[in-house]
Amino acid sequence: MTDALNDDRKGWMSLLAKAPPARLAALMPDLPDHALLRAPEVGAVMVRGRTGATGAPFNLGEMTVTRCSVRLAEGAVGHAWVQGRDKAHALRAAVVDALMQTPESAGLHACVLAPLAAEAELARAVRAGKAAATKVDFFTMVRGEDA
C-alpha cells in the first residue's frame, strides 16, 4: 500500500482491519484513555459474490465480524470492523482510527501504519511470486494445413 492510500480514512481503516491482531498489538501495546461508545461485539455480515467477477450478485454466505466504536478524551471518535471474533483487535483498531483524526496522526502513521503497510505489501509480493511460479503460458502453433 502506498502512503497516499494510508493518508485517507478508508485506506487506514482497511489496513487496520486486515492487519494481524498480534502485530497490531505489538506495534501499539498501550491504549490512551478512551470511552466505549459501542463495546466490541461479535456479529455476522452477508458476503456477496459475482460469477466471473462481473455477473449478477448472489449471496455467498455469512462471515463473522467484530465491531467497536470509541471516543478519546479529546473528543475524536473512532470505529472499526474486523473479520473474526477478536474483540481486542476491534478495540485497538477503533482507537487507532480515532487517534488518526488528531494531531498525533503523523507519528502514529510512522510508528503503526507504515510498518503494517510495508508488511502487507511484502506479503502481497510473496503471494504474487508464488502464483507467478505456477503460471502457464499457452500459445498456438500454426500447423501446415491451416495455412
N, CA, C and O of each residue as an XYZ file, in Angstrom:
588
protein
N       0.833     -1.183      0.000
C       0.000      0.000      0.000
C       0.876      1.244      0.000
O       1.920      1.293      0.649
N       0.438      2.213     -0.720
C       1.212      3.445     -0.773
C       0.831      4.336      0.392
O      -0.211      4.154      1.022
N       1.697      5.308      0.670
C       1.402      6.254      1.746
C       0.150      7.061      1.436
O      -0.581      7.441      2.351
N      -0.108      7.328      0.155
C      -1.300      8.092     -0.210
C      -2.563      7.356      0.212
O      -3.526      7.982      0.655
N      -2.568      6.033      0.077
C      -3.733      5.256      0.499
C      -3.922      5.320      2.003
O      -5.054      5.368      2.484
N      -2.846      5.321      2.740
C      -2.948      5.324      4.191
C      -3.252      6.698      4.757
O      -3.563      6.817      5.942
N      -3.171      7.735      3.944
C      -3.465      9.079      4.421
C      -4.959      9.341      4.503
O      -5.385     10.256      5.208
N      -5.754      8.564      3.803
C      -7.189      8.770      3.911
C      -7.790      7.709      4.830
O      -7.219      6.636      5.022
N      -8.914      8.023      5.372
C      -9.517      7.165      6.386
C      -9.860      5.780      5.850
O      -9.651      4.776      6.531
N     -10.373      5.730      4.658
C     -10.711      4.433      4.069
C      -9.477      3.534      3.991
O      -9.549      2.338      4.274
N      -8.362      4.117      3.608
C      -7.117      3.354      3.485
C      -6.618      2.817      4.813
O      -6.268      1.641      4.921
N      -6.585      3.697      5.852
C      -6.047      3.206      7.124
C      -7.015      2.257      7.821
O      -6.581      1.349      8.529
N      -8.320      2.450      7.632
C      -9.270      1.517      8.254
C      -9.172      0.137      7.602
O      -9.276     -0.884      8.282
N      -8.973      0.108      6.301
C      -8.784     -1.157      5.603
C      -7.508     -1.845      6.083
O      -7.498     -3.051      6.328
N      -6.453     -1.082      6.212
C      -5.183     -1.630      6.678
C      -5.308     -2.189      8.092
O      -4.794     -3.271      8.375
N      -5.980     -1.468      8.977
C      -6.167     -1.933     10.357
C      -7.037     -3.187     10.417
O      -6.769     -4.092     11.208
N      -8.071     -3.244      9.590
C      -8.968     -4.399      9.594
C      -8.259     -5.658      9.112
O      -8.555     -6.757      9.582
N      -7.330     -5.503      8.183
C      -6.624     -6.652      7.615
C      -5.348     -7.007      8.363
O      -4.759     -8.058      8.112
N      -4.916     -6.152      9.272
C      -3.662     -6.376      9.996
C      -3.777     -7.591     10.915
O      -4.833     -7.837     11.497
N      -2.693     -8.343     11.042
C      -2.708     -9.433     12.015
C      -2.880     -8.852     13.423
O      -2.145     -7.940     13.801
N      -3.836     -9.363     14.204
C      -4.097     -8.789     15.534
C      -2.866     -8.738     16.439
O      -2.663     -7.756     17.154
N      -2.056     -9.775     16.412
C      -0.871     -9.796     17.270
C       0.129     -8.714     16.854
O       0.782     -8.108     17.704
N       0.245     -8.478     15.559
C       1.184     -7.464     15.081
C       0.711     -6.063     15.452
O       1.511     -5.219     15.855
N      -0.594     -5.816     15.314
C      -1.145     -4.515     15.710
C      -0.943     -4.295     17.204
O      -0.601     -3.190     17.626
N      -1.150     -5.330     18.002
C      -0.944     -5.218     19.454
C       0.523     -4.960     19.782
O       0.827     -4.221     20.719
N       1.427     -5.557     19.026
C       2.857     -5.341     19.271
C       3.265     -3.914     18.909
O       4.092     -3.314     19.595
N       2.693     -3.371     17.840
C       3.034     -2.008     17.421
C       2.406     -0.947     18.315
O       2.926      0.163     18.428
N       1.290     -1.286     18.948
C       0.600     -0.326     19.806
C       0.137     -1.033     21.079
O      -1.050     -1.320     21.232
N       1.067     -1.315     21.991
C       0.704     -2.090     23.187
C      -0.159     -1.320     24.186
O      -0.999     -1.911     24.864
N       0.041     -0.017     24.278
C      -0.706      0.773     25.264
C      -1.740      1.639     24.559
O      -1.441      2.306     23.569
N      -2.955      1.619     25.083
C      -4.026      2.433     24.517
C      -4.243      3.671     25.380
O      -4.177      3.587     26.606
N      -4.502      4.818     24.755
C      -4.783      6.032     25.529
C      -6.154      5.918     26.189
O      -6.916      4.993     25.908
N      -6.460      6.875     27.074
C      -7.777      6.897     27.707
C      -8.849      7.047     26.636
O      -8.745      7.876     25.732
N      -9.882      6.219     26.768
C     -10.974      6.258     25.802
C     -12.254      5.775     26.471
O     -12.219      5.053     27.467
N     -13.368      6.183     25.912
C     -14.678      5.712     26.376
C     -15.277      4.852     25.273
O     -15.165      5.169     24.089
N     -15.901      3.779     25.671
C     -16.542      2.897     24.694
C     -17.910      3.458     24.320
O     -18.792      3.572     25.171
N     -18.082      3.800     23.076
C     -19.390      4.200     22.580
C     -20.190      2.951     22.214
O     -21.401      2.882     22.422
N     -19.488      1.982     21.672
C     -20.067      0.687     21.354
C     -18.995     -0.341     21.701
O     -17.983     -0.460     21.010
N     -19.231     -1.073     22.771
C     -18.259     -2.083     23.193
C     -18.072     -3.095     22.065
O     -18.992     -3.318     21.278
N     -16.895     -3.710     21.978
C     -16.686     -4.702     20.922
C     -17.765     -5.785     20.977
O     -18.002     -6.393     22.020
N     -18.403     -6.007     19.847
C     -19.444     -7.028     19.782
C     -19.291     -7.824     18.497
O     -18.932     -7.296     17.445
N     -19.576     -9.108     18.621
C     -19.425    -10.035     17.507
C     -20.764    -10.187     16.800
O     -21.809    -10.275     17.445
N     -20.729    -10.215     15.493
C     -21.929    -10.413     14.696
C     -21.564    -11.055     13.370
O     -20.468    -11.591     13.206
N     -22.480    -10.995     12.439
C     -22.240    -11.588     11.125
C     -22.708    -10.624     10.040
O     -23.636     -9.841     10.241
N     -22.059    -10.696      8.906
C     -22.464     -9.928      7.735
C     -22.596    -10.892      6.562
O     -21.924    -11.922      6.508
N     -23.463    -10.544      5.634
C     -23.636    -11.346      4.430
C     -22.562    -10.961      3.424
O     -22.370     -9.782      3.126
N     -21.871    -11.954      2.910
C     -20.843    -11.736      1.895
C     -21.480    -12.006      0.536
O     -22.115    -13.038      0.323
N     -21.297    -11.062     -0.368
C     -21.876    -11.216     -1.704
C     -20.775    -11.505     -2.697
O     -19.633    -11.083     -2.515
N     -21.116    -12.214     -3.734
C     -20.162    -12.546     -4.786
C     -20.775    -12.291     -6.142
O     -21.966    -12.003     -6.256
N     -19.950    -12.399     -7.174
C     -20.413    -12.261     -8.557
C     -19.747    -13.357     -9.378
O     -18.546    -13.594     -9.247
N     -20.511    -14.012    -10.208
C     -19.965    -15.037    -11.080
C     -19.035    -14.382    -12.084
O     -19.427    -13.452    -12.789
N     -17.813    -14.863    -12.147
C     -16.846    -14.284    -13.085
C     -16.494    -12.850    -12.773
O     -15.959    -12.151    -13.634
N     -16.775    -12.394    -11.577
C     -16.488    -11.037    -11.102
C     -17.304     -9.962    -11.811
O     -17.173     -8.783    -11.482
N     -18.144    -10.339    -12.776
C     -18.935     -9.343    -13.482
C     -20.416     -9.709    -13.564
O     -21.232     -8.879    -13.964
N     -20.768    -10.923    -13.196
C     -22.152    -11.382    -13.314
C     -23.048    -10.780    -12.249
O     -22.647     -9.891    -11.498
N     -24.260    -11.284    -12.205
C     -25.232    -10.807    -11.223
C     -24.769    -11.170     -9.814
O     -24.230    -12.258     -9.608
N     -24.968    -10.286     -8.849
C     -24.543    -10.596     -7.475
C     -25.418    -11.691     -6.859
O     -26.601    -11.822     -7.171
N     -24.794    -12.466     -5.977
C     -25.509    -13.500     -5.245
C     -24.963    -13.555     -3.823
O     -23.830    -13.141     -3.578
N     -25.752    -14.056     -2.894
C     -25.322    -14.193     -1.507
C     -24.431    -15.421     -1.391
O     -24.875    -16.546     -1.618
N     -23.182    -15.196     -1.038
C     -22.197    -16.268     -0.934
C     -22.288    -16.967      0.413
O     -22.176    -18.190      0.490
N     -22.489    -16.206      1.462
C     -22.581    -16.774      2.802
C     -22.333    -15.693      3.838
O     -22.167    -14.520      3.503
N     -22.309    -16.098      5.095
C     -22.082    -15.152      6.180
C     -20.642    -15.226      6.666
O     -19.985    -16.262      6.570
N     -20.170    -14.106      7.188
C     -18.823    -14.002      7.734
C     -18.923    -13.354      9.110
O     -19.670    -12.393      9.293
N     -18.183    -13.871     10.066
C     -18.166    -13.314     11.411
C     -17.312    -12.054     11.432
O     -16.201    -12.038     10.902
N     -17.838    -10.997     12.051
C     -17.101     -9.743     12.205
C     -17.277     -9.229     13.629
O     -18.222     -9.598     14.326
N     -16.353     -8.374     14.043
C     -16.448     -7.714     15.342
C     -16.353     -6.219     15.098
O     -15.492     -5.758     14.349
N     -17.243     -5.461     15.735
C     -17.238     -4.015     15.556
C     -17.063     -3.334     16.905
O     -17.351     -3.905     17.957
N     -16.583     -2.094     16.844
C     -16.333     -1.333     18.061
C     -16.299      0.151     17.709
O     -15.881      0.528     16.614
N     -16.745      0.992     18.649
C     -16.648      2.447     18.492
C     -16.156      3.040     19.809
O     -16.603      2.643     20.886
N     -15.236      3.987     19.712
C     -14.665      4.615     20.907
C     -14.627      6.129     20.738
O     -14.689      6.649     19.624
N     -14.522      6.833     21.884
C     -14.296      8.282     21.883
C     -13.088      8.536     22.778
O     -13.044      8.082     23.921
N     -12.117      9.262     22.250
C     -10.940      9.623     23.037
C     -11.274     10.774     23.970
O     -12.299     11.436     23.812
N     -10.403     11.006     24.942
C     -10.617     12.094     25.906
C     -10.740     13.450     25.212
O     -11.496     14.311     25.664
N      -9.992     13.647     24.102
C     -10.062     14.934     23.395
C     -11.246     15.029     22.440
O     -11.426     16.053     21.781
N     -12.058     13.972     22.355
C     -13.300     14.032     21.593
C     -13.321     13.303     20.264
O     -14.395     13.137     19.686
N     -12.187     12.862     19.757
C     -12.161     12.154     18.474
C     -12.860     10.807     18.616
O     -12.697     10.105     19.614
N     -13.637     10.465     17.602
C     -14.390      9.207     17.603
C     -13.790      8.276     16.563
O     -13.491      8.683     15.440
N     -13.618      7.014     16.957
C     -13.077      6.016     16.040
C     -13.974      4.800     15.965
O     -14.625      4.431     16.943
N     -14.003      4.182     14.798
C     -14.817      2.997     14.558
C     -13.945      1.921     13.936
O     -12.933      2.222     13.304
N     -14.339      0.662     14.117
C     -13.625     -0.437     13.470
C     -14.558     -1.611     13.261
O     -15.430     -1.893     14.083
N     -14.357     -2.283     12.156
C     -14.988     -3.557     11.837
C     -13.847     -4.463     11.419
O     -13.105     -4.136     10.493
N     -13.694     -5.610     12.094
C     -12.633     -6.546     11.747
C     -13.226     -7.934     11.554
O     -14.233     -8.287     12.168
N     -12.593     -8.704     10.701
C     -13.048    -10.067     10.462
C     -12.730    -10.938     11.669
O     -11.658    -10.824     12.263
N     -13.650    -11.791     12.020
C     -13.418    -12.727     13.106
C     -14.031    -12.267     14.415
O     -14.883    -11.379     14.449
N     -13.569    -12.904     15.511
C     -14.167    -12.696     16.823
C     -13.210    -12.035     17.810
O     -13.429    -12.111     19.019
N     -12.170    -11.398     17.324
C     -11.145    -10.817     18.196
C     -11.572     -9.423     18.663
O     -11.414     -8.441     17.937
N     -12.113     -9.349     19.877
C     -12.604     -8.076     20.408
C     -11.465     -7.094     20.674
O     -11.629     -5.889     20.480
N     -10.316     -7.598     21.114
C      -9.174     -6.718     21.368
C      -8.691     -6.079     20.072
O      -8.303     -4.910     20.065
N      -8.711     -6.826     18.987
C      -8.303     -6.287     17.690
C      -9.241     -5.161     17.262
O      -8.784     -4.115     16.802
N     -10.543     -5.368     17.411
C     -11.522     -4.336     17.045
C     -11.341     -3.083     17.903
O     -11.398     -1.966     17.388
N     -11.127     -3.260     19.193
C     -10.923     -2.126     20.085
C      -9.673     -1.347     19.703
O      -9.705     -0.120     19.609
N      -8.586     -2.053     19.485
C      -7.322     -1.393     19.137
C      -7.448     -0.656     17.794
O      -6.951      0.462     17.650
N      -8.103     -1.273     16.828
C      -8.282     -0.623     15.524
C      -9.150      0.625     15.649
O      -8.881      1.626     14.986
N     -10.177      0.584     16.481
C     -11.035      1.757     16.683
C     -10.256      2.890     17.349
O     -10.427      4.053     16.986
N      -9.414      2.565     18.307
C      -8.595      3.588     18.971
C      -7.612      4.208     17.973
O      -7.419      5.423     17.970
N      -6.994      3.386     17.131
C      -6.076      3.923     16.123
C      -6.835      4.832     15.152
O      -6.338      5.895     14.780
N      -8.033      4.418     14.745
C      -8.843      5.257     13.857
C      -9.102      6.616     14.503
O      -8.986      7.650     13.844
N      -9.450      6.617     15.777
C      -9.697      7.885     16.472
C      -8.416      8.715     16.560
O      -8.446      9.923     16.323
N      -7.304      8.088     16.895
C      -6.030      8.808     17.008
C      -5.587      9.401     15.670
O      -4.943     10.449     15.639
N      -5.927      8.739     14.573
C      -5.546      9.248     13.259
C      -6.289     10.530     12.910
O      -5.936     11.197     11.937
N      -7.294     10.883     13.673
C      -8.050     12.109     13.440
C      -7.596     13.224     14.379
O      -8.254     14.260     14.476
N      -6.484     13.016     15.065
C      -5.938     14.002     15.997
C      -4.593     14.488     15.476
O      -4.105     13.978     14.468
N      -3.987     15.461     16.142
C      -2.654     15.915     15.733
C      -1.565     14.842     15.861
O      -0.474     15.012     15.315
N      -1.839     13.758     16.561
C      -0.864     12.676     16.708
C      -0.785     11.782     15.480
O      -0.024     10.814     15.470
N      -1.557     12.088     14.448
C      -1.678     11.185     13.306
C      -0.356     10.946     12.578
O      -0.093      9.825     12.141
N       0.473     11.966     12.440
C       1.739     11.790     11.719
C       2.642     10.790     12.420
O       3.208      9.909     11.773
N       2.783     10.914     13.734
C       3.615      9.968     14.480
C       3.033      8.571     14.464
O       3.765      7.588     14.348
N       1.723      8.482     14.581
C       1.056      7.185     14.560
C       1.203      6.529     13.189
O       1.391      5.317     13.084
N       1.114      7.338     12.153
C       1.298      6.810     10.804
C       2.678      6.185     10.659
O       2.819      5.091     10.113
N       3.694      6.886     11.150
C       5.065      6.393     11.029
C       5.325      5.158     11.884
O       6.048      4.255     11.464
N       4.742      5.110     13.078
C       5.031      4.025     14.019
C       4.138      2.795     13.850
O       4.560      1.680     14.157
N       2.922      2.986     13.370
C       1.979      1.863     13.300
C       1.580      1.556     11.859
O       1.755      0.428     11.397
N       1.050      2.540     11.153
C       0.512      2.272      9.824
C       1.584      1.963      8.783
O       1.400      1.061      7.966
N       2.685      2.682      8.798
C       3.739      2.436      7.804
C       4.298      1.017      7.920
O       4.431      0.340      6.901
N       4.632      0.539      9.131
C       5.105     -0.852      9.221
C       4.046     -1.863      8.777
O       4.370     -2.844      8.108
N       2.786     -1.631      9.144
C       1.727     -2.551      8.717
C       1.585     -2.553      7.198
O       1.405     -3.608      6.589
N       1.665     -1.380      6.590
C       1.553     -1.283      5.131
C       2.727     -1.983      4.451
O       2.543     -2.682      3.454
N       3.926     -1.796      4.985
C       5.111     -2.445      4.399
C       5.003     -3.964      4.508
O       5.338     -4.682      3.566
N       4.539     -4.452      5.649
C       4.390     -5.902      5.837
C       3.295     -6.462      4.937
O       3.430     -7.565      4.408
N       2.214     -5.710      4.761
C       1.137     -6.153      3.872
C       1.626     -6.205      2.429
O       1.286     -7.130      1.691
N       2.418     -5.223      2.026
C       2.947     -5.200      0.664
C       3.916     -6.357      0.442
O       3.913     -6.968     -0.627
N       4.743     -6.664      1.436
C       5.663     -7.798      1.333
C       4.892     -9.107      1.218
O       5.238     -9.962      0.402
N       3.850     -9.271      2.029
C       3.032    -10.487      1.968
C       2.355    -10.602      0.601
O       2.256    -11.694      0.043
N       1.893     -9.474      0.067
C       1.257     -9.474     -1.252
C       2.258     -9.879     -2.326
O       1.922    -10.641     -3.233
N       3.490     -9.372     -2.228
C       4.527     -9.709     -3.204
C       4.897    -11.189     -3.126
O       5.122    -11.829     -4.154
N       4.959    -11.729     -1.921
C       5.269    -13.157     -1.757
C       4.165    -14.003     -2.387
O       4.447    -14.967     -3.099
N       2.891    -13.636     -2.118
C       1.765    -14.369     -2.722
C       1.811    -14.281     -4.238
O       1.587    -15.272     -4.933
N       2.104    -13.086     -4.750
C       2.165    -12.904     -6.202
C       3.302    -13.725     -6.803
O       3.164    -14.272     -7.896
N       4.422    -13.810     -6.092
C       5.552    -14.613     -6.567
C       5.210    -16.089     -6.622
O       5.575    -16.784     -7.569
N       4.504    -16.569     -5.599
C       4.088    -17.975     -5.599
C       3.108    -18.248     -6.724
O       3.184    -19.288     -7.377
N       2.194    -17.326     -6.954
C       1.225    -17.506     -8.033
C       1.910    -17.442     -9.390
O       1.564    -18.210    -10.287
N       2.875    -16.543     -9.558
C       3.589    -16.411    -10.825
C       4.382    -17.669    -11.149
O       4.562    -18.012    -12.317
N       4.853    -18.352    -10.118
C       5.634    -19.577    -10.336
C       4.772    -20.689    -10.923
O       5.302    -21.622    -11.527
N       3.466    -20.608    -10.759
C       2.578    -21.648    -11.285
C       1.921    -21.238    -12.601
O       1.111    -21.986    -13.147
N       2.258    -20.074    -13.106
C       1.633    -19.571    -14.325
C       2.106    -20.379    -15.530
O       3.290    -20.683    -15.678
N       1.162    -20.709    -16.368
C       1.466    -21.438    -17.595
C       1.065    -20.555    -18.768
O      -0.070    -20.081    -18.834
N       1.992    -20.333    -19.689
C       1.689    -19.564    -20.889
C       1.346    -20.530    -22.020
O       2.165    -21.358    -22.421
N       0.144    -20.410    -22.516
C      -0.290    -21.237    -23.634
C      -0.133    -20.436    -24.920
O      -0.364    -19.227    -24.954
N       0.259    -21.129    -25.959
C       0.355    -20.473    -27.247
C      -0.118    -21.467    -28.295
O      -0.130    -22.676    -28.064
N      -0.498    -20.954    -29.422
C      -0.982    -21.794    -30.503
C       0.036    -21.773    -31.621
O       0.477    -20.718    -32.078
N       0.392    -22.956    -32.041
C       1.303    -23.057    -33.180
C       0.463    -23.211    -34.444
O      -0.564    -23.889    -34.438
N       0.891    -22.600    -35.487
C       0.196    -22.727    -36.761
C       0.659    -24.023    -37.423
O       1.851    -24.253    -37.626
N      -0.322    -24.856    -37.749
C       0.030    -26.101    -38.408
C       0.069    -25.864    -39.903
O      -0.541    -24.919    -40.403
N       0.768    -26.697    -40.602
C       0.950    -26.533    -42.047
C      -0.344    -26.549    -42.824
O      -0.493    -25.791    -43.783
N      -1.310    -27.414    -42.428
C      -2.538    -27.490    -43.216
C      -3.474    -26.313    -42.951
O      -4.422    -26.098    -43.705
N      -3.215    -25.540    -41.875
C      -4.070    -24.404    -41.566
C      -3.653    -23.156    -42.343
O      -4.370    -22.156    -42.347
N      -2.522    -23.215    -42.985
C      -2.008    -22.019    -43.641
C      -2.670    -21.714    -44.947
O      -2.325    -20.729    -45.599
